[in-house]
Amino acid sequence: MNRPEARGLRPEASWRRAYAASALLVLLFHYRLALPGRALISNDFRALFIALRAGLQQTLRDGDFPLWQRGMFLGYPVLGDIQFQIFNPLTWLTMPLDPARGVTVQSLLELCLCAVGMAFWMKQRGLRPMEGVFAGVAFALCLKQTVHLHHWTFAGSTCAWPWMLAGLDGFVSSGRRRFLLLAAFSTAGTWIGSSPQMAWFGTGLAFLYALTLAATLRPVPLSEGVPEKKINFFSAPRLALLLVVPLGAALAAPLLLPVLELNALGPRGAGITYRFAASWSWPGRAVWEAMLLPRVWGGRPDYRGPMNYWEVQGYLGLLPMALLPLAPLRRRGLWLFAAVLALSIWLSFGDNGWLDFHYWAFRLLPGYGGFRNPTRALMLAMFCAAVLAAEALGRVRDQPKLRERLWLGLAALAACVAVCAALPLGYWKEALRSDALWAALLLLGTAAWAAFARKDWRWAALAIPLYLADVAVQTWDSPEIGLSSTEGHALELLAAQMPVSPQPRRLAVLLDWGESNNATYARGWEGVTGYGPTPIARVLRLFEATWHGHIRPTLQLNDDENFPRFRPDSPLVPLFGAPLVAASLDANRPPIAREGEVRLYPLPALPRVFWTGAWTALSDERLGPALPAAARGVWAVLPEPLAQPSGPQAGPVAAGQIEVHTNALRAQVTAPSDGLLVVLEPFFPGWRATLDGQPAPLLRADFTFMAVPVRAGSHVLELVYFPDKLVPGLLAALLSLALLTLLTTRVDSAPVGGYFPPP
């Protein structure tokens, strides 16, 4: 293909129209979401994401900054839960909207950024505006992206992918330092987008692409007859390409270090088993039908296959699949994207894959061993397919005679569709044959379009509606959409029974899975249970102890623990400090209040802060039998002995006044004699204690909670939380920024030629 690499040197007005068209097509495709008052309402949105946003809003209304939350799982650090998206600017831009509408608008904005970023990247690769628009819709509106919108953070991370690679391509095309900054900040952005798995995929691909570009880097002479200047291995441009992605990831350290801290003390702190990592693997050869006919296993709301509709999806679209063989693999780095596309599909088979590829990736790739759901690698496949298809579209447009090869690809797809329809391996034959009919019509339409191939942007533009029509049919009714005004009202009628802040107001929720489980946080209350992947592991193990009577040793995670429960009649229940429980089951006693099927009952509870006169030292593995006495408040169980001698079993003596704020707790207590003040808040690094204004030691007590030694008399106890890892994270980010600045200042500007890899 005899097309100049710097095809980006086209009128800027054309590209501005391309960017606007990319964003507009996203909004038109998701017009139901774009309408005022509409919101994403899938289970994860209702149970988690809307509640997280509502809790943040409630904290800000109280005049505090969210560093710690108590609404779920007794409490954990906000910065440690990446799904809050605290560092994402779009979170704060949409904060004034009601919670359900806010997270929906944020998702739309991220999809628009994704589409515009793809178009911008295609410009840096030398394509024309229409191919840029096609690439934008091919990734931002692909089936994997669309059916996974209920996993809110996926779009938040993937929208940075094209900007990362655009920065790398822009640098080698122009030599301008600003593109290095774009690559670095976009790399930070994919982590700030808050899907660790998607961020890991995107960062890994960007680093491999940077290696590819660095290996083939050479300067372009500024005029004819001038010999090329050699670039040695440690030249500034090459070092810039090698270091820009790692430095960009380090810019996200203020988020990543607190996340790693909580992860180490959370359910996955001891790692995960391979069985858990391989869960939701593609189930063997039958999946190839779903790659051609996505409804082979049924769609919403009737899932009839071994996997749900969103996890199974690897459908690239018929038009992109037909274009893939025509991609000019000799162009800059396209062979890498083709290889990653193939490896992503292979990886998705998980423990059903050939040569145990997923197993060795789990064992050997740094960081990948902490993820599950192998099929999520298909998002990477969609991304690579989008750029390959856009490049192929540009090639056919430049060489219309390639239409014959395109027809061959369409014919091969048609033959595969016919075989799938005739010999179905799937579970829903009616849907498969209906889908096969749609595929046949689309293939015929695509063949007719290919027959008129020409060097005309209007012809290339017709590829976009062909692709969108395909995806629109295959998404069924995904994503789920409803009215934002109806969301976020769970447990609303129970508010009259809750104490007024800043008094403690902890509520245990034992209800069926749904929006009620995190409604405690959404309403600004404190919660014992919850739904989500990021509680403190000691809290979960205490839940387990209410069923088994002992504390299990730390084990690798082997199953999903997003929805833990405790046994309400266990003698350990008072340790949770919750005087109320909301449940849907009959407790053989009259409820305090009722909201539909939800009943509010009293629950035995220790005071949030109390004095006890005795303590004993036991290792975690041996403390199970001692916890019932601790739940009565007569002693505290510590992991290590104290120099202060224990008194006789006595207590509990409740603090006279307790004030609970977002990141602090204050209590006044009169101790009858020397002993311990036990605070029923989860022990976690970052809490600091003062007693009567003087720093005091903070001990772990009763396996999960905190205690402070105290002398006889009246005292004022104050606890304040500030993330231990935030300041080191900020210092790491500043160091990374300084190194990035130094690196970019050493890169020679080459505004005419740039640094091209050889064609």
N, C-alpha and C positions, 0 to 999 in steps of 0.2 A: 504494500500500500504506500503510495507516494504522497503522503500527507505530511506537512511540516509539523514537527513536534510542538512548535509554539503557536498552535492554532488558537490559543487563548488570546492572541493579539487581534481580536475582532472588536467591532464597535461595542463599547461598554453598555450602550442602551439596549442592545440585543440581550446581553447577559442579565441586565436588570429585569427585563421582561421575563426572562427564563426563571429567575429567582422568584418573582412574583407569581408566575404561573405554577411553579412547584408548590408553593405554600397554598395557593388557591385550590389546586387539585386535592390536596389533603383535606381542606375544609369542606369541599364539595363532596368528597367521598364519605366523610364523616359528618354530613350535614345534620344528622339527627343529634349528634353530640354538640355541634356548634350552636344549635338553637338555644335561646335563653331558657334557663330553668331546667335544663337536662343534665343528667349525671350518669356516670358509670356506676352500676349497682350490682356487680357480680359479688359472690360470697366474700372474696378477699377484700374487696372495697368496703363492703358493709361491716365485716368483722374486724378489719384492721386499719386500712388506709384512711378511711373517713374518720375513724376514732382517733388516729394519731394526729390528724390535722385539727380536729375539734379540741383535743387536749392541749395542743400548742396554743391555739387561740385563747383558751381559757387561762392558761398560764400568763400570756401576755396581758390579758385583761386584768389579771391580778397584780400587774406591775412587776413581774419577775421575769428573769430570763431562764429558759428551760435547760438546766444542766442535769437535774435529777427528776424522775417521775415516780409517783407512787400509785398510779392508777391501775397498773397491771403487775401481777407476779410479786406483790409486796414492794416493788420498786427496783429500778436499775438505772444506770446512767443513760441519759438521752443521747449523748454523743457516741456511746457505744453501739447504739442501734442505728445502722446505716439507713434504715427505711424511713426515718424521720426526715431525711434530706435537709438537715439544718444548714449545710453549707451551699445548697443549691439556690442561686439567685431567684429562680422561678418560684421556689417555695414562698419567698417573701413577697414577690410580685403578686401572687394570687392569694396571699393571706387574708386580704380584706373580704374576699368572697366567702359565702357560707361553705362549710367544709366539703360537702359532696361536690358542689359546683367548682370549688377551688382546685381540687385534685384533678377534676375532669378537664378544666381549662388548661392546667399545667400539662397534662398528657397531650392535648392538642398542640400546644406550643412546642413541645418536644418533638412531635412528629413533623411539624412544619420546619423546625430547625434541622431535622434529619434530611428532609427532602431538599431544602435549600443547600445544605452542606454537600449532598451528593452532586448537585448541579455545579457548585463551586469547585469541587474536586475534579469533575470532568473538564472544567475549564483549564485547570492546571495541567491536566493530562493532554491537552491539545485537542479535545473534541469540540463540537459545535453546540450551540445552546439547546437545540432540540434533543440531542443525545443526552445532554445534561438533565433536562426535564424528565426524560424517560428513565434515567438512572435513579432520579429522585423518587419517582412514584414506585419504581420496581423494588426499592428497599423500604421506604417509609410506609408503603401500603401493601407490602407482601403479606402472604397469608400468615406466616409465623408471627409477624409483628402485630397483625390485626387481632388474631384470636388470643394473643397473649397480652392484650391491653389490660386485662384484669390483674396481671402481674405488673403493677404500676411502674416499678423501677426499671423494667427492661428498656422502655423507650427513653427513660431518663439517662441511661448509660449509653445506649446505642446511638443516640442522636449526636454524640461527640465523635463517633468513629470516622465519618467522612472528613470532618474538619482536621483530625489528626493526620490523615493521609494526604489531605490537601496541603497541609503545611509542609510535609516532606516533599511532595511533588513540586509545590510552588518554589521551594528553595532550590532544587536542582534545575528548575526551568529558568529561574531569574537570578539566583544568587542573592536575593534580598533577605536580610536578617529577620525581617518581620515574620516571614513564614516559619522560621524556627520557633519564634515565640508562639505563633499560632499552634504549631504541633505540640509544644510543651504544655500550654494552658489547656488545650483540648484533651491531652492525656490526663491531666488533673481532672478535667471535667467529666471524663467517663467514670472515674471513681466517685466523684461528687454526685454523679447521677444515681448512685446508690444500689446498683445491682453488682455485687462482687463478681459473680460468674460472668456476666456480660463484660464487665470492665477488664477481667482477666483475659478473656478472648480478644477484645479489641486492642489492649495493650500488647499482647503477645504478637498479634498480626502486625501492628505498627512497628514493633521492634524488628521483626523478621524483614519487613519491607525496607526499613532503614538500613539493615545489614545488606540487603540486595542492592540498594542504591549506592551505598558506600563502596561496595566491592567493584562496581562498574563506573565509578565517578571519573570524569575527565573534564577539563575545561574546554569550552568552545572558543576558538580564536575569534577575536573581535573584527578581523578583516582578512581578506584572502591573501594568501602568501605568507601569513604570519604563522610560524610553527606553533604547534600545541605545546602548552606548558605542562610539564609533568606534575602530578600530585603525589607526593610521597605518602607512605602509609599513615604517618602521624600528622598529616596536614590539618589545618584548622577546619576546612569544610568537611573532611571525612570524620574527624573527631566530633564535629557538631552533629552529624547524622547518627553516629554511634551513641552519643550521650543524651540527645535531646529527649528521647522517650523515657529513659530512667529518671532524668531530672524532672520531667513533667510529672511522673508518678510521685516523686518525692514532694512536689508542691502540694499534694493532697495529704501530707503527713498529719496535719491537725485533725483530720477526720480518721485516717487509717490507724494511727496509734491507739486512740481510744477504742476503736472497733476491735482491734487485735487484743486489747486488754480484756474487754468483756468476752470476746470469743474464747480466750484462754480460760476464763472462769465460768463459761457457759456450757451448754449441753455438748458442744463439740470440742471442748477443751482437751480431751484425751484422744481426739481424732475420731474418725468414723471407720466403720468396717467396710470392706469391699462390697459386701451384700447391700449395705445402705447406699454406697456410692453408685452402684449399678442399678438401683431401683429406677423404674420408668425407662428401661432400655427398650429399644425397638425389638419387637418379638419375632425376629426371624424373617424368612423370605416373603411371607405374606404381606409385609409392609411395602413391597415394591408396587403393589396395586394402589396403595394410598399415595404414592409419589405421583401417580398419574390420575387417579380418581379419588380425591380426598374423602368422599363420603362413603367409601366402601364399608367402613365400620359404623356408619351412622353419624348423625350430627345432633345438635341440640334439639330438644332436650333429652333425646333417647340415645344414650351411648350403649352400643351393643358389642363393642370390641374389647380387647384386652387393655386398651389405654383410652384415656379421655381425648377429646377432639383436639385440644390445644397442644398437648405433649406429643401426640403422634405426628403433628404436621411437619412435613418436609417438602411440601408442594412448592416447586419453584415457579410454576406457571408454564403453560404450553409454549407461549411465544419465547420466553427466555430459554427454555430447554431446546427449542429449535435453533435459536441463535448461537448457543454455546459452542457448537463445533466450528463456527465461523470466526470465533474470536482470534485476532492476530496475536498469537502468543509470543511473538518476538518483540512486540512493543513492551515498553518499560514495565517490567515486573509482572506482566500478565501470567506468565508461567507459575509464579508464586500463588496468585489467586486461584488458578486452576487446581494446583496441588492442594491448597487449603480447602477448597470446595470438596474435593474427593475425600480428603482425610476427615473432614467434618462429618460427612455422611457415614464413613466407616466407623468413626468414633460413636455415632449415635446408636449403633447396634449394641453397645455396652458389652455385657457378658455373653451376648449371643453373637458377637462379632468374630470375624475370621482372625486367626493367629493371636487371639487375646490382646488385640491392639489397645482396647480401652483399659484392660488390667495393667499393662505396662505404662500407659500414660498416667494412670492413677498412682503407680508406684514411683515413677521416675520424674515426672514433670513437676517442678517446684510450684506449690500452691494448688495444683489441680486436684490433689488428693483430698481436699476439703470440700469438694462439690459432689452433688448427686445429680440425677436427671441427665443422663448422657445425651438425650435428644435435644437438649438446649444448645448443643453445638450447631444445630441446624440454623440458628440465627446467623452464625458466621457463614454458613453455606449460602444463605439468602444474600448476604452482603457481597460475597465474592461473585455470585451469579449476576447480581445487578450490574457490577462494573464490567464483567465479561460480556454480558448481553448488550450493554450500551456501546462498548467498543466494537462488537460485531455489527450492531446496527449502523454505526458510522462506516464500517468497512463495506457493507452491502450498499450503502448510499453512495460511496465513492466508486464502487465497482458493481454496477447493476447486474452484470452477467453472473454474479454469484447467486442470483435468484434460483438457479438450478440446484445448487447445493442446499439452499434453504428448503426447496421442495423435497429433496431427498430426506432431510431431517424431519420435515412434517410427515412424510410418508412413513418413516420409521416409527414416529410417535403414533400415527394412526394404526399401524399394525399392532403395536403394543396394546393400545386401547382395545382393539378388537379381540385380542387374545384374552385380556383381563375380563372383558364382558362375556366371552364364551366359556371361559374356564375360571370362574371366580374362586378365589381363595378366601375372600372376606366373609362377613357375617350378615350383610344386609343387601341381598341381591337386587331388590327393587331400587334402592338408592344408587347402587352401582350402575345399573343399566340406564337410569335416568341421567346419571352423571356422564356415562359413556356417550349418550345422545348429545348432551351439551358439548362434550369434548369434540365430537365429530363436527358439529356445526362451527365451533370455534376454529378448528383446523382448516375447514373449508374456507372460512372467511379469511384466515391468515394466508392461505395459499393464493386466494384471489388478490389480496393486498401485495403479496410478494411478486405477483405477475407484473405489476406496474412499477417495479423498483426503478428509481431514478434519483438524480442528484437534486433533490427538491426537499426543502424542509417540510412542505405540506405532506409529502408522502411519508416522511419519517414520523410526523406528528400523529398519523393514524395508528402507529404502534401503541400509543398510549391508551386510547379507548379500547383497543383489543385486549390489552393486558388488564385494564381495570374491570372490564366486563367479566373476565375470567375470575378474578379475585372476588368480585362482588357476589357471584353465584356461590363460590366455594366457602365463603365465610358464614353461610347460613344467617342466623340472627346474632352472630357475634359482632361487636361486644354487646352485653346486656345493658340496656339503657332505661332509665326511669326518670321520675321527677325528683330534683334535688330537694324540694321542700318536704318530701315524705321521708327523707333519710335522717338518721341521727336522733331519733326520739325514743329509743329504747330506755326503759326504766324511768321515764319522765315522771310518771305518776307517783313514784316512790320518793321523789325529792323531799316531800314534806317530812319524811321520817328521818332524814339525815341531819346531823348537827351542822351548825353554821361554822364556816372557816373563820379563824385558824384552829378550831378544835379538831381533834382527830375524828375522821369519819370514814372508817374502813368498812368495806362491804365485801363479803364473799359471794360469788356468783356461781351457782351450779345449775346451768341450763343447757339445753340442746345447743349444738354449734350454730352460731349466727351472730348478729350484730350486738346481742346483749352481752357477750362475753367480755368485750372491752368497753362497754358503755360506762363503766365506772370512771375510766380515764376521760372519756368524751364529756362526761358531766362534771368533771373537776373533783371527783371523789377519789378515795383510795381503794384499791382492789387487791384481793388475795390471789385469785386465779386470773386467767386471761387466755388470749389466743395469739400466738406468735412464736418465732424461732429464737428469741434472744433473752430469755430470763437468766438469772444467775443460777448456776447448776445446784448450789446448796439448797435453794428454795425448792427445786424440783425433787431433790432427794428427800427433803423433809415431807413433801407431799406423799412420796412413796412410803415413807416410814409410818404414815397414818394407816396404811393398809397392811404392812408387813411387820411393824414393830421394831425394825432395825434400820440402820443406815447402811445402804449398800456401798461397796467400794467403787471408786471411779472407774468407769468402763468406757470403751469406745462406743460411740452412738451407733445403734443397730436398727433403730426405727424412729419414726417421726414423733417428736415430743412437743409439738406445737399446741397441744390441747390437754394439758395435765389437770388432774382433779385430785382433791383430797377426800378422805372419808369423814363425813361430818360427825359421826358418833365416836371417833377415836379419842382416847384420853389426851392426845397431843394437840387437839384443836385449839385449846386456849392460847397456845404459843403464837398463833397467827394474829392475835390481838384484834379480831373482828367480832364485834357484838351482834352483827346482823348477817343473815344469809338470805339471798334471793334464790329460790328454787322452784321448779315446776312440779315436784313430787309432793304428795301429801305427807306431812310430818306427824300426823296423829295428834295435832294440837292446833288451836286456832291461830291463824296468822295475824301479825300486827297490821299488815296492809296487803292489798292485792292489786295487780295490774294484769287483767286477762287471766292467763294461766300461770302467771308469775306470782308467787306468794313470798312474803317477807316474814322471816321467823327470827326469834332471838337465838343467839349462839353463845356458848360459854367463852369468855375471853379474858385474858390478863390485861391489866392496864398497859397502855403504850409504853410508859416509863414507870418503873417501880423499884423499890429497895428490897433486897433479900439479904439475910444475914449469913448465909452459908454458901460455900462453893466446893466443888470437887473437880479434880483434874482427871480426864479420861481421853484417850485417843478417839478419833472419830469412829473407828471400827468397833469400839467397845462401849460407846455412850448410849446406845439404844435403850437398854433397860433403865438408865438414869433419867431419860427424858420425861417420863410421866410425872416424876417429882418436880422437875423443872417446870413442867406445864402447870403445876399448882403454885409455882412461885416460891417454894420453900428453900430452894437452892439454885445456883447456877452451875452449869457444867462447862468447864474451860478445857481447851486442848493442852495447856501446860500449867504447871503449878505456879502459884503466886508466893512472893515472899511474905505477904500479909497472911496471917493465920486465919483459918475459917472459924466462924462462930457457930453456934447451934442453929439448926434449921429453924428459920423464922421468916415470916413474911407471907405474902407480899404486902408492902406498904406503897400504895399508889402515890404518884406525884400529885401535888395539890393543884397545879395549874400547868397544862401542856399546850403549847402553841406549835402547830405544824405549818411550815411554810415550804415553798417549792424546793429550795436548796438548803434548808436549815430546820432545826428543831430546838425548842427552848422549853425547859421544865423546871419547876421549883419543887423541891422535895425535902422532907425532914427525916433524916436517918436516925432510928432509935439507938443504933450502935454502929460500929464499924462494919462495913459490908460492901456490897456491890450495887450500883445502879444499873439495872438491865433495861436496854432500849430495844424494843421489838421492831427494829429496822435492819434490813440485810447488811451484814458486814461486807464492806467493799473498799478497796483502796481509794483514797481521796477524801474520806470523812476525817474531820479534825474535831477534837473535843476540848472544851475549856470548862473548868469547874471554878465557879466564883471568879471568873475572869482570868484564871491561870491555866496554861496548857495542862492537859490531863492525858494519861495513857488510855488508849482505846483498845479494848480486848475483844476477841471473838468469843461469844458465849452461846450456849445451847445450840451449837453446831452452825446456826445460820445468822444469829443476831449479834448485838454489841453490848458491851458492859464497860463501866468505869468504876474503879475502886473509890470508895468514899469513907470519910471519917464520920463519926456521930455528929449530928447537928443539922442545921438548915443550910441548904445549898441551892445554887442556881447552875444548872447544867445547860450548856449550849453545844450543839453539833452543827457544823457547817460543811457542805460538800463543795469541792472544786476538783475537776478532773486532774488526776496526777499526770496524765499523758498529754494534756493540751499544750502546756508550755514547751515540753520537748518537741512536740509536733510543730509548733510555730517556729521554733528555732531551726528545725530541719527544713521547713519550707523556706525560711529566710536564707539559709545556707544554699539551698538549691537555687533560689532566685539569684543569689550573688554569683554562683558558678555559671548559671545560664547567661547572665549579663556579661560576665567575663568571656564566655565562649563566643557569644554573638559579636562582641566587639573585636574579636580576633579574626572573624570571617571577612575576607575581602568582598566588597560589593562588586557584583558583575551585572549591571543593569541591562546590558545588551545580550550577551551570550548565555550567561549562567553556567551551570554544571550539568551536562547531559550524560546519562549513560549511553554507551554506543547503541545504535539502532539494531 
